[in-house]
Amino acid sequence: MGKFLPPAASAHASAIDSMMLHVHWMVLGLFIGWAVYFIYVLFRYRSGRNPHASREGTRGGVAIFIFVGVIVAEAVLLIGSALPLWFDRTSTPVPASNAVVVRIVAEQFAWNVHYAGADQQFGEAKIALVSQDNPLGLDRDSRFGKDDIVVLNDIHLPIGRPAVFELSSKDMIHSFGVPAMRVKQDVVPGVRTFASFTPTMTGEFEVVCSQLCGAGHYRMRAVITVEPEEAFRKFLADEAGRR
């Protein structure tokens, strides 16, 4: 399965890939089983052997046994793997002490990236301050707003540290999709949603909008750069110096 997917670049990616592999093997087994059964009944109930149709249908316990077996196998996959993984990935993350918290504000057709700065506190944003030069309406005169960093379509993360994304939208529904991290989360106007992962591989990874959001949907892309801690701190320092 791995060779057909982007590189697994987050700590939870292997669990997602494993579940998909199990599902594909189960579906393949069902396909083969039903194909064999279909071929069997074509010969078993051919007109030469059964000139008169039976309204009662087939009898015997084999069909019931197979039916129950399929239900049990799907229940094990659902309860034992899929649901725990789903609850884990959709629950609101509690940032760890060393987590990097990033606010992402989507709009047609860009991702605005907001870092808290050296004080680790996000400044206040006001709708009245939203402009071409200030897409988030960040109040630089607010208590924590002076050192905040805002960039466009450029996300930097340190390798090995949990990352928590607070997602919101300025205009319509978008979807924050990072295939290499096995992350996809809808971004809904008026609602703050969350996505989280721990990057385990350095490099550049594409962020795409997975929800059709207009004529420019195809170009709503960003890049996540996963790098060593020193390089991440340098990025923040360089961006702070450009303000």
N, C-alpha and C positions, 0 to 999 in steps of 0.2 A: 504493500500500500504506500509506503514511504516514497518510493521512486516516482509515484504519480502525483505527489503533493509538493508544495513548497517546503523548504527545509523547516524542520520543527525547531523553532527558535525560542520557545518559552518553556517554563517548567511544567505546565499542564498539557502541553501539546501532545505528549506521548499517550496520555489518557484519552484524549479526543481521538487520536489515530487508532488506538486499540479498540475503542468502541465501534468506530466505523468499520474496522476490519472484521469484528465479530458480526456486525450486521450484514456485511457483504457475504461472508461465508454462510450465514444462515439463509440468506435469500438464494444463494447459489444452491444450497442443499434442497431448499423447497422447490426451486425450479427443476432440478434434476429429478427429484422424487415425483413431482406431478407430471413431468414429461414421460417418465417411465410408466406411471399409472395410466396416462392417456393412451400410450401405445398399447399397453396391455388390454384395456377395455375395447380398443378398436378391433383386436383379434378375438378376444373372449366373447364379445357380444355381437359378432358379425351376423349378418342376416342368414348365412348358410347354417349356422349353429342355433340361432334364435329367430326362427321365421316369424314368431308372434311376439310383439312387444309386451313386456310385463309392467303393469302399472305400479306394482309394489316396489320395483327397483331391486337393487342388490341387497343381500342379507349377509350377516357375518360381523365379527368383531374387529377385523383388520382396519376398516375405515375409521371406526371409533377410536381405536388405539392410536392411529396416526394423527387423527384430529386432536386428541388429548395431548399427545406428545408435542405437537406444534405449539399448543397453548402453553404448556409447561415451559418449553424452551424460550418462548417469547417473554413469558412472565419473569423467568430468571434473568434474562438480558435486561428487561425493563427495570425490575426492582433491584437487582444486584449491581447494575452498572449504569444504565442510562439516567435513572432518576437521581441517584446520589451525585452524579457528575453534573446534572442540570441544576440541582439545588446549589451546589458549590459554585458554579459559574454565574448564576443569576442572583445570588444573595448580595446585598449591599456590602462591599468590602470595608473592613475596619483597617485603616492604614497602620502598618507596622511602624515601629519607632524609626526605622531607617528608610521608610518608603518615600518615593518621589511622587508627589501629588501634582498633577497637571490638569489645568482646566482647558477643555477644548470647546470652542464655540463655532458651530458650523453655520455657514451661510452659502447662498448660491454665489460662486462655486468654489469655496475655499474653506480651509480649516484654520481658525485663529487659535494660536497656542499661547497659553498664559501661565507663566511661572511666578511663584510667590516672591522670589528674590531672597536676599540674604536674611531677612527677618523671618522667613518661613510663614508669613501671614499674607493673605491676599488682600489687596486694596479694594475699596468700594467702587462699584460700577453704577453709573447712572445713565438712564436712557437719554436724558437731555444732552449728555456729552458725546453721544455717538456721532461720529463723523467719518469722512474718508480717511483722515489721518489717525483717528481714534476709534477703530471699529468695535471695540468692546465698551466704549464709554467709561474707560478707567479714569477715576478721579485721582490725579497725581497729588492733590493736596489733602487727600484723606489720610488717616493715621498710618496705614500700612502701604499706601499706594506709591510712594516715592521710588522704591527700589524694584517694583514689579517689572517683569520682562514679558513683552508681547512680540511674538514673531509669527510669520505666515507660512504655513505648510512645512514647517521645519521642526521636528521633534527630536530632542536628544535625550538619551537615557543611559545611565551607567549599568554595565553588565552585572548581574547577580543581585541587584536590589529590586524589591517589589515596586511596581509602578501602578498607581491608581489614577484613573482618568475620570474627571467629573465632566460630563458631556451635556451640552445644551445647544439649542438652535435659535437663530434670530428670525427665521422666516418660515420654514416648512420642515417636513420630516426628511431627515437624512439617515445614513447608517454608517457607523464607524467600523470599517472592516480592515483587519490586518491579517491576511491569510497565513503568513509565516508564524504568527503568534497564536493562531487558531482563535481569533477574537472577532466577533461581529455583534454590535450593539446598536439598536435604533436610537436616533437622536431626535427627540420630540420637542416642538416649541412649548414653552411653559412648564416643562418637566425636566428635572435634573436626573439623568441616568448615569450609570457607572460601568466602567470596564476595568479589569485589572489583570496583570500578568507579571511574571518575573522573567526578564530576558536572560537567556543562557548562551547566546551566540552574538559575537560582535559582527557588525556589518550594517548595511543599509537595507531597510525593509519598507515595502510600499504600503501606504494607507490609501484605501479607495472608499468611495461612497457606494454602498451596496443597495441603495434605494433610489430608484429613478426620481430625479428631483428637478428636471427641466432640460432645456436644450443643451446646456453646458455640463450636464452630468458626467460625461466622459472625461472631462479635464479636472474634475474635483479630486485631486490627488495630493498626497503629502508623503514625506519620507521620514521614517523613524531611523535615526542613527544610534546604534548601540555601541558604546565605546567604554574604555576603562574609566575609572573614577576620576583620574587626573584630567583626562581629556574633557569629561563632562563638566568639571568645575571650571576649566578654561573657557568652555563655550559660554557658561553663564557669566563669567567675568567679562568676556569680550562683548557679549550682548549688553551687559550693564554699562560698559564703557561707551557704547554707541548712543545711548539715550541723550 
